[in-house]
Amino acid sequence: MRIAVDVMGGDHRCEVVIAGAKLALEADSNISTLHLVGNQEEIQPALKKVGLQDSRVQILHCTEVLTMEDKPLEAIRKKKDSSMVRAIELVREDNADAVISPGNTGALVAGSMKLRRLEGVERPAIVARMPSRTGDFVLLDAGANPICEPQHLAQFAVMGNAYAREILGHARPRVGVLSNGSEDSKGNDLTREAARLCAKLDLNFLGYVEGFDLFDDGVDVVVADGFVGNIVLKTAESLGYTMMHLLKAELTATPIRKLGAFISQNAFRSLKRRLDPEVYGGAVLLGLNGIVVKTHGSARERAVMNAIRVAAEEVRHDINRVIRSEIAAANQRLAVAAPSATVNS
């Protein structure tokens, strides 16, 4: 498999990203080519510094960088020689199977539209993998589409269902529409119609799920518009960091607590790993002709390594072929369930 990595877009520039790429290459012999996309004058010294000497590495030189301050659409149009745009083009031109970027999220979503949507998909969606009590669930859309129509959420449910089954290994994923309560009377016009459409699809559909269900092993696929989904994602990440900070403060408050913390340090390390977003590598943009993974701008080596791992898993499972097939079947049902809605093919 061939993976393109935008090494310039993150907060730490290329050295940290390249160190993560080295870890990924060491962990996965099935990666045939790893394209490092960025300024070669910065990449070459970084390769030497991290000790990456691998015949699978190829450098694609470019002269521009998309920053977090850039306006997404404007930057994609004007900075055609940016590392993000050039990395996406490798996938569009079938010179890579996947692209990883820690850069501007809006620009990555906008730029990735160059790959075009999978047949039948109306809107691509950002999928975030999140921890629950004993496993993981996926949340989509986590930010690509702040304004949605009911059929968009129904398609998100189909894509999320395929992802949870193929990548997370849930044989029959439990799917729910996020709402402010589990009763049918709750929600708004968008969620009520989306739930009605989802009930017509070949899904293990639970109906509405609420915030209490997300981290309690109550659901495997959570569907929301990108506005709500992004708030949930960032709130959960912030809460995780805050809980670890508070726990550390309490455990070091007295000598006796410090002793107890020392005795339990392995358990606390496991908890920290479980709540660490870097374990998941990043969020996936589903619904396009190509694999796109967005990792945090502040991503360190391990996050980059895991982002590459996630991309490789999607390539191995041929997730886009699965989604294309299941969206086609779902669109036939949606056409019957909502004859007035336009379902593109």
Secondary structure, DSSP 8 states (H G I E B T S, - for coil): -EEEEE-SSSTTHHHHHHHHHHHHHHH-TT--EEEEEE-HHHHHHHHHHHT---TTEEEEE-SB---TTS-HHHHHHH-TTBHHHHHHHHHHTTS-SEEEE-S-HHHHHHHHGGG-B-TT-SS-EEEEEEE-SSSEEEEE-SSS-SS--HHHHHHHHHHHHHHHHHTS--SS-EEEEE-S-SSTT-S-HHHHHHHHHHHTSSSEEEEEE-HHHHTTT--SEEE--HHHHHHHHHHHHHHHHHHHHHHHHHHTSSHHHHHHHHHTHHHHHHHHHHH-GGGG--EEEESBSSEEEE--TT--HHHHHHHHHHHHHHHHHTHHHHHHHHHHHHHHHHHHH-TTS----
